[in-house]
Amino acid sequence: MQVRSSAGVVWGLLALVGVLLTGCQSPSAGVAQDGRPGGPASGTATGGSPPVTRPSGYGAVFLAVDECSSFGTTSFTEVPCAGERAAARVVARHDGTVRDGPRCPATTDFVLHISEQRPSSDEDGDGAVPQGYACMRNLQPPHPGDPGGGGGPRTIVGDCVYSSGDGQVREAACDGKGRQEPEYEVTDAVVRRSDCPVSTALYVRLGGDRPVGCARPL
């Protein structure tokens, strides 16, 4: 059996990430492919959270690598990692857009998009905060970006998916504890479909130098 997916999930369905708010990915509606990532600056979490304002005083760059964000029902802000409000750490940070920039690390839990801002002054004094994105990892479980976790902005070996209709598949937790039962497990990442095991029933786009995921039925 062969199923094609679209934009960012399998064959492209971008798994958005409301992980911090849902325990999986808000885009656990999707097996994903790439994930990317004051004076005030703003950002939105993949998954539709509204813009947020960055408090001043936490480093020269908004959400630089190894800095932390808080989480809530409506917004994210940068906070000290040792503080009680810290919820997730930046594991990679890039300027530009997810579509055009480098991919997030494989076990990224969610992506925080940062809007371009041109305030009268900002934390480093240059008067501008460029558009970018931060690849985030929760400080505490759950980690939907882990293999089989049921979320995250990328699909990796060990993840499970289910058919969502119209030739699309989305990611589901392999332990069956999510809202959807898993139907296939990605067992291998290969260069070509012909390299997949004979047990393969579904091909999943993973991206990178081994772009084809071989999935077996569960």
C-alpha positions in Angstrom: 0.0 0.0 0.0 1.3 3.5 -0.8 0.0 6.7 0.7 1.1 10.1 -0.1 0.9 13.0 2.3 1.0 16.7 1.8 2.7 19.8 3.1 4.6 18.9 6.2 3.2 15.7 7.6 4.1 12.7 5.5 5.1 14.1 2.1 5.0 17.6 3.5 2.5 18.2 6.3 4.2 20.6 8.7 3.6 19.3 12.2 2.9 22.4 14.1 3.7 22.5 17.7 1.4 23.4 20.5 3.2 20.9 22.5 3.5 23.0 25.5 -0.2 23.6 25.5 -1.5 20.1 24.5 1.2 17.7 25.7 1.8 16.7 22.1 2.0 19.0 19.2 -0.9 21.3 18.5 0.4 20.2 15.3 0.3 16.8 16.5 -1.9 17.0 13.7 1.0 16.4 11.7 3.9 14.3 11.0 6.2 16.9 10.0 9.2 17.6 8.0 11.3 20.7 8.8 11.1 22.7 11.8 12.8 26.0 12.2 12.7 28.8 14.3 14.0 43.1 23.1 12.9 46.6 23.6 10.1 44.4 22.6 10.1 41.5 20.2 7.4 39.0 19.4 7.0 35.4 18.6 4.4 32.8 17.9 4.5 29.1 18.6 3.8 26.8 15.6 0.3 25.8 16.3 -1.4 29.2 16.1 -0.5 30.9 19.4 -0.8 34.7 19.3 2.2 37.1 19.2 4.0 37.6 22.4 6.2 40.4 23.9 9.7 39.8 25.1 10.6 41.4 28.5 13.9 43.3 28.5 17.0 42.2 30.2 17.6 38.5 29.2 20.6 38.6 26.9 21.6 40.3 23.6 19.4 38.1 21.3 15.8 37.2 21.9 15.7 33.4 22.5 19.3 32.7 21.7 20.6 29.1 21.9 20.4 27.7 25.5 18.0 30.5 26.6 14.6 29.5 27.9 10.9 30.4 27.3 7.9 30.3 29.6 4.6 28.9 28.4 1.0 29.7 29.0 -2.4 29.6 27.3 -1.9 32.7 25.2 1.8 33.6 25.0 5.5 32.8 25.4 8.2 35.0 26.8 11.9 34.7 27.4 12.7 33.9 31.1 15.8 32.8 33.1 16.3 29.1 32.7 16.7 28.6 36.4 13.4 30.3 37.2 10.2 28.5 38.0 8.5 29.9 34.9 11.1 28.3 32.5 9.4 25.6 30.4 11.5 25.0 27.3 15.1 25.6 26.1 16.3 26.8 22.7 18.3 24.1 21.0 18.8 25.9 17.7 18.1 29.5 16.5 17.9 30.8 12.9 17.0 33.9 11.1 14.5 33.9 8.3 11.7 31.4 7.8 11.3 27.7 8.5 10.6 27.1 4.8 13.9 28.7 3.7 16.2 28.1 6.7 18.0 25.1 8.2 16.1 22.2 9.7 15.6 21.9 13.5 17.3 19.1 15.4 15.5 15.7 15.1 14.1 15.7 18.7 12.8 19.3 18.7 9.5 19.4 20.6 8.1 22.6 18.9 9.1 25.6 16.9 8.7 29.2 18.1 8.4 31.7 15.2 9.7 35.2 15.8 8.2 38.1 13.9 10.4 40.9 12.5 10.2 44.0 14.7 11.6 47.5 14.2 11.2 49.2 17.5 12.7 52.6 18.3 15.2 50.8 20.4 15.9 47.2 21.3 18.2 45.2 23.5 21.3 45.5 21.4 20.7 49.0 20.2 20.4 48.4 16.5 16.7 49.2 16.3 15.7 45.9 14.6 14.8 42.4 15.6 14.9 40.1 12.4 12.4 37.5 11.6 13.5 34.1 12.7 12.6 30.9 14.5 13.7 29.0 17.6 13.8 25.2 17.9 12.5 24.3 21.4 12.9 21.4 23.7 10.8 21.0 26.8 12.7 21.1 30.1 10.5 18.3 31.4 8.6 15.5 29.8 6.5 14.9 27.8 8.8 15.2 24.7 6.6 14.8 21.7 9.7 15.3 19.5 11.3 12.0 20.7 10.9 8.9 18.6 7.3 7.7 19.0 6.3 10.7 21.0 3.4 11.7 18.7 4.5 15.2 17.8 7.3 17.5 17.1 8.1 19.4 13.9 9.9 16.5 12.2 9.1 12.9 11.5 12.0 10.6 12.4 12.7 6.9 12.7 10.7 5.4 15.5 7.7 7.7 15.0 4.2 6.3 14.3 1.5 7.7 12.0 -2.1 7.2 11.1 -4.2 7.8 8.0 -6.1 11.0 8.2 -7.9 10.6 4.9 -7.4 12.1 1.4 -4.1 10.3 1.1 -2.6 12.0 4.1 -1.1 10.7 7.3 -0.4 12.3 10.6 1.7 11.5 13.6 0.4 9.5 16.6 2.0 8.4 19.8 3.3 4.9 19.4 2.1 3.9 22.9 -1.5 4.4 21.8 -2.2 6.9 24.6 -2.9 9.8 22.3 -6.2 10.8 20.7 -5.5 8.7 17.6 -4.4 5.1 17.3 -1.1 4.6 15.5 -1.4 2.5 12.3 2.2 2.5 11.0 5.7 2.8 12.4 8.7 4.4 10.6 11.4 1.8 10.9 14.1 3.0 8.5 15.3 6.2 6.8 16.8 5.6 3.3 17.8 7.4 0.1 15.4 5.7 -2.2 12.1 3.8 -1.9 13.8 0.7 -3.4 16.1 0.6 -0.3 13.1 0.1 2.0 12.5 -3.4 3.6 9.9 -5.7 1.9 7.6 -5.2 4.9 7.2 -1.5 4.0 3.6 -0.5 3.5 4.0 3.3 3.5 6.6 5.8 2.4 7.1 8.9 4.5 9.1 12.0 3.5 11.7 12.8 6.2 13.9 15.3 4.4 17.7 15.5 4.8 20.2 13.1 3.2 17.9 10.1 3.8 14.6 11.6 2.8 12.5 8.4 2.5 10.9 6.9 5.6 9.9 3.2 5.4 6.9 2.5 7.6 5.4 -0.9 8.5 1.9 -1.6 9.6 1.2 -2.1 13.3 
